[in-house]
Amino acid sequence: MLAGCTSDGGSDAPEDVVGQGYQSGDGATTTWAAGDRTEPLVLAGTDYEGTDRDVTQWRGDVVVLNTWYAACPPCRAEAPDLVALAQDYADRGVHVLGINVRDAAGAAQAFQREFAVPYPSIADTDGSAVAALQGVVPVSAVPTTVVLDREGRVAARVLGLVDGSTLRALVDELLAEGDAGTAAAAPTGTGTAAP
């Protein structure tokens, strides 16, 4: 389960977010080399439109998972970067899925409207999606962003506010990783010379 809602007075958090009722990481990024990644993640839930979402449906694509809730200051701060990533990479085989860890539908949908969020978020007030993540990669802060490779394996995790350029670099690296595999598997020629 997530380390919950604290207001640690000894935090190194910026002055404007101390005591705001959440626990956030410092933006530390952890990556795993392809050979060190675990089994594919199994995670599913229902979004706020009533549609079932399952990350296994996106095998073959890169998936960005982001835990959040509407009143979380760093979640609000990183929302524009996640929205831009989802828009800019939509036709490049990248999916973004939010995991709302706290809010009722009204608060979550208001956040999505406020930030014009183009990607779905699943309701995880029962903690089942975070529990699925915990079995593979520790999630000890909100927000946390987890990036899955094309096989659905955890390739990277950012604890706390994710920097937009860092996230794009992680996604680009995984897209290139998949492209390199495709290029290596593609035939290089027919072995015959042109007339």
C-alpha positions as CSV (number, residue, x, y, z in Angstrom):
1,M,0.0,0.0,0.0
2,L,1.1,3.6,-0.5
3,A,2.8,5.4,2.3
4,G,-0.1,7.7,3.0
5,C,-0.8,11.3,3.4
6,T,1.7,12.7,5.8
7,S,2.9,16.2,6.4
8,D,6.4,15.6,7.6
9,G,7.7,18.9,8.9
10,G,11.3,17.7,8.3
11,S,10.7,17.4,4.6
12,D,12.9,18.9,1.9
13,A,9.8,19.7,-0.1
14,P,9.3,23.2,-1.4
15,E,7.7,25.6,1.1
16,D,4.4,25.9,-0.8
17,V,3.7,22.1,-0.6
18,V,4.8,21.3,3.0
19,G,1.8,20.3,5.1
20,Q,-0.5,19.7,2.1
21,G,-1.5,16.2,3.2
22,Y,0.4,14.0,0.8
23,Q,3.7,12.2,0.6
24,S,5.8,12.6,-2.5
25,G,9.1,11.4,-3.6
26,D,12.0,13.5,-4.8
27,G,11.7,12.7,-8.4
28,A,14.3,9.9,-8.2
29,T,14.3,7.8,-11.3
30,T,15.1,4.1,-11.4
31,T,15.6,2.2,-14.7
32,W,16.0,-1.5,-15.4
33,A,18.0,-2.9,-18.3
34,A,16.0,-5.2,-20.6
35,G,17.6,-8.3,-19.2
36,D,16.8,-7.3,-15.6
37,R,13.1,-6.6,-16.1
38,T,10.5,-8.8,-14.4
39,E,7.5,-10.6,-15.9
40,P,4.9,-8.4,-17.7
41,L,2.7,-6.4,-15.4
42,V,-1.0,-7.5,-15.1
43,L,-3.0,-4.4,-14.1
44,A,-6.6,-3.6,-14.9
45,G,-9.5,-1.4,-13.7
46,T,-12.5,0.6,-14.8
47,D,-12.1,4.2,-15.9
48,Y,-14.4,7.1,-15.0
49,E,-16.4,6.6,-18.2
50,G,-17.1,3.0,-17.2
51,T,-14.7,1.4,-19.7
52,D,-12.6,-1.5,-18.5
53,R,-8.9,-0.9,-19.0
54,D,-6.2,-3.6,-19.0
55,V,-2.6,-2.9,-19.7
56,T,-2.2,-6.3,-21.4
57,Q,-4.3,-4.9,-24.3
58,W,-1.4,-2.6,-25.0
59,R,1.3,-5.2,-25.4
60,G,3.6,-4.1,-28.2
61,D,3.3,-0.5,-27.2
62,V,5.0,1.6,-24.5
63,V,2.8,2.3,-21.5
64,V,3.1,5.1,-19.0
65,L,1.3,4.6,-15.7
66,N,0.8,7.6,-13.3
67,T,-0.6,7.5,-9.8
68,W,-2.4,10.7,-8.8
69,Y,-5.2,12.4,-7.0
70,A,-6.8,15.7,-7.6
71,A,-5.7,17.7,-4.5
72,C,-2.0,16.5,-4.7
73,P,0.1,19.5,-5.6
74,P,2.9,17.7,-7.5
75,C,0.2,15.7,-9.4
76,R,-1.3,19.0,-10.5
77,A,2.2,20.4,-11.4
78,E,3.1,17.4,-13.6
79,A,-0.3,17.1,-15.3
80,P,0.5,19.4,-18.2
81,D,3.7,17.4,-19.0
82,L,1.7,14.1,-19.0
83,V,-1.0,15.7,-21.2
84,A,1.6,16.9,-23.7
85,L,3.3,13.5,-23.7
86,A,0.0,11.7,-24.4
87,Q,-0.9,14.1,-27.2
88,D,2.6,14.2,-28.8
89,Y,3.1,10.4,-28.7
90,A,-0.5,9.2,-29.4
91,D,0.4,8.0,-32.9
92,R,3.8,6.5,-31.9
93,G,2.6,3.5,-29.9
94,V,2.5,5.1,-26.5
95,H,-0.4,4.9,-24.1
96,V,-0.8,6.8,-20.8
97,L,-3.1,5.5,-18.0
98,G,-3.8,7.4,-14.8
99,I,-4.3,5.5,-11.6
100,N,-6.4,7.7,-9.2
101,V,-5.6,6.5,-5.7
102,R,-8.1,8.5,-3.7
103,D,-10.8,10.5,-5.4
104,A,-14.5,10.0,-6.0
105,A,-15.5,10.2,-9.6
106,G,-16.6,13.8,-9.4
107,A,-13.2,15.1,-8.2
108,A,-11.3,12.9,-10.6
109,Q,-13.4,14.0,-13.6
110,A,-13.1,17.7,-12.6
111,F,-9.3,17.3,-12.6
112,Q,-9.4,15.7,-16.0
113,R,-11.5,18.5,-17.4
114,E,-9.4,21.2,-15.8
115,F,-6.2,19.9,-17.3
116,A,-7.9,18.6,-20.6
117,V,-6.5,15.1,-19.9
118,P,-6.8,13.1,-23.1
119,Y,-6.0,9.7,-21.6
120,P,-8.1,7.5,-19.3
121,S,-7.7,7.1,-15.5
122,I,-8.9,4.2,-13.5
123,A,-10.4,4.5,-10.1
124,D,-8.2,2.7,-7.5
125,T,-9.8,3.6,-4.2
126,D,-9.6,-0.1,-3.2
127,G,-5.9,-0.1,-3.9
128,S,-5.9,-3.1,-6.3
129,A,-4.0,-1.4,-9.1
130,V,-1.3,-0.1,-6.7
131,A,-1.1,-3.6,-5.2
132,A,-0.4,-5.0,-8.7
133,L,2.4,-2.5,-9.1
134,Q,3.7,-3.2,-5.6
135,G,4.2,-6.8,-6.5
136,V,6.7,-5.7,-9.2
137,V,8.0,-2.3,-8.3
138,P,7.7,-0.4,-5.0
139,V,5.3,2.6,-5.1
140,S,5.9,4.6,-2.0
141,A,4.8,8.1,-3.1
142,V,2.1,9.9,-4.9
143,P,2.7,10.7,-7.7
144,T,4.7,7.8,-9.0
145,T,5.2,7.2,-12.7
146,V,6.0,3.8,-14.0
147,V,7.0,3.1,-17.7
148,L,6.4,-0.3,-19.2
149,D,8.3,-1.6,-22.2
150,R,6.6,-3.1,-25.3
151,E,6.4,-6.4,-23.5
152,G,4.6,-4.9,-20.6
153,R,7.6,-5.1,-18.2
154,V,8.5,-2.4,-15.8
155,A,11.4,-0.5,-17.4
156,A,11.5,2.7,-15.3
157,R,9.9,4.3,-12.2
158,V,9.9,7.9,-11.0
159,L,9.0,8.5,-7.4
160,G,7.4,12.0,-7.1
161,L,7.0,14.7,-9.6
162,V,8.1,13.6,-13.0
163,D,10.0,16.1,-15.1
164,G,8.6,16.3,-18.7
165,S,12.0,16.0,-20.4
166,T,13.0,13.0,-18.2
167,L,9.7,11.2,-19.0
168,R,10.1,11.9,-22.8
169,A,13.7,10.6,-22.6
170,L,12.6,7.4,-20.9
171,V,9.8,6.9,-23.5
172,D,12.1,7.6,-26.4
173,E,14.6,5.1,-25.1
174,L,11.9,2.4,-25.0
175,L,10.6,3.3,-28.4
176,A,14.1,3.0,-29.8
177,E,14.6,-0.3,-28.0
178,G,11.6,-1.7,-29.7
179,D,12.6,-0.2,-33.1
180,A,16.1,-1.7,-32.7
181,G,14.5,-5.1,-32.1
182,T,12.3,-4.7,-35.2
183,A,15.2,-3.6,-37.4
184,A,17.3,-6.5,-36.2
185,A,14.5,-8.9,-37.1
186,A,13.8,-7.4,-40.5
187,P,15.5,-8.9,-43.6
188,T,18.3,-6.7,-44.9
189,G,17.9,-7.7,-48.5
190,T,17.0,-10.5,-50.9
191,G,20.6,-11.5,-51.8
192,T,20.1,-10.7,-55.4
193,A,21.5,-7.8,-57.4
194,A,19.2,-5.5,-59.3
195,P,19.5,-5.9,-63.1
